[in-house]
Amino acid sequence: MPKKLTKTRAELEILLMAELHKDPACDSVDAVTITGTVGRLWNVAVESDGPHIRPVCRLKIWEITERLCGQYDLAQGA
């Protein structure tokens, strides 16, 4: 299995936001922050313009995070 590329939190957050902004269901998401790892996945905190994030957007965040986790490792100390 080829080694995954390593990216910083900031780089991964930019990638995640770019993917989210492609989906109109996630238009209220203002920012994401990778706060750490849980198993093989990253823990992602989401800031939204409004009190709730749509369920379809939550699913999209999960799908994007899972895909990016398969492509990239989080840089240590990043």
C-alpha positions in Angstrom: 0.0 0.0 0.0 1.5 3.4 -1.0 2.3 5.8 1.8 -0.2 8.6 2.3 0.8 12.2 1.9 1.0 14.3 5.1 -0.7 17.6 5.4 -1.1 20.2 8.2 -4.4 20.9 10.0 -4.7 24.2 8.1 -4.2 22.5 4.7 -6.7 19.8 5.5 -9.2 22.3 6.8 -8.9 24.2 3.6 -9.5 21.0 1.6 -12.5 20.1 3.7 -14.1 23.6 3.4 -13.6 23.6 -0.4 -15.4 20.3 -0.7 -18.2 21.5 1.6 -18.8 24.7 -0.3 -19.6 22.6 -3.4 -22.7 21.4 -1.7 -25.6 23.9 -1.2 -26.8 22.0 1.8 -23.6 23.1 3.6 -23.8 26.8 2.7 -24.2 27.8 6.3 -20.9 26.2 7.4 -18.5 29.1 8.1 -15.4 27.2 9.4 -14.1 23.7 10.3 -11.4 22.9 12.7 -9.6 19.5 13.0 -9.3 19.1 16.8 -7.5 15.8 16.9 -7.9 12.2 15.9 -10.3 9.5 16.9 -9.0 6.1 15.8 -8.1 6.5 12.1 -10.4 9.5 11.6 -10.0 13.2 12.5 -12.3 14.9 14.9 -13.9 17.9 13.1 -15.5 20.8 14.8 -17.9 22.9 12.7 -18.9 26.5 13.0 -22.1 27.4 11.3 -24.2 30.5 10.6 -27.2 29.4 12.7 -28.0 27.1 15.5 -28.0 23.8 13.6 -26.2 22.0 10.8 -28.5 20.2 8.4 -28.4 16.4 8.7 -27.5 16.1 5.0 -24.5 18.4 5.7 -23.4 16.4 8.7 -23.4 13.3 6.5 -21.4 15.2 3.8 -18.8 16.3 6.5 -18.5 12.6 7.5 -18.1 11.4 3.9 -15.5 14.1 3.1 -13.6 13.5 6.3 -13.5 9.8 5.8 -12.3 10.2 2.2 -9.6 12.7 3.1 -8.4 10.5 6.0 -7.9 7.8 3.4 -5.7 10.1 1.3 -3.8 12.1 3.9 -2.1 11.8 7.3 -2.4 14.6 9.8 1.1 16.1 10.3 2.3 15.6 13.9 2.4 18.8 15.9 0.3 20.6 13.3 
